[in-house]
């Protein structure tokens, strides 16, 4: 009887190990994954000029972009700026690195700091599947916003 119990326990352990081994690494990316950035604090200028006309921050979120190429990401930039001029141009770069594949890239953005949170600017890129680190910076002085997302 002891031999039968031992064999049953060993068989159950072997089957469990095979099931876990076959299932490891086959999970798909979460199509609803999102990440909030730390704020990007920066300054803005007049269009075509270098005079500082506004200051504030970008509130940003990243999400797996549904219905597109597998691995696509959408970053939405919402502006919160105050200034002394009707013009407030914010320009910068969204940089990304896929920590699993080593792929990396960047996308430029330009937006009006006075558009406000109701009119976000979208930046789209395709880092592929994996753990992605993303940074939003500005062409002017800034404290970059950072986030991580699993695609």
Buried (B, 14 or more C-beta within 10 A) or exposed (E): EEEEEEEEEEEEEEEEEEEEEEEEEEEEBEEEBEBEBBBBBBBBBBEEEEEBBBBBBBBBBBBBBEEEEEBBBBBBBBBEBEBEBEBBBBBBBBBBBBBBBEBEEBEEBEBBBBBEEEEBBEBEBBBBBBBBBBBBBBBBEBEBBBBEBBB
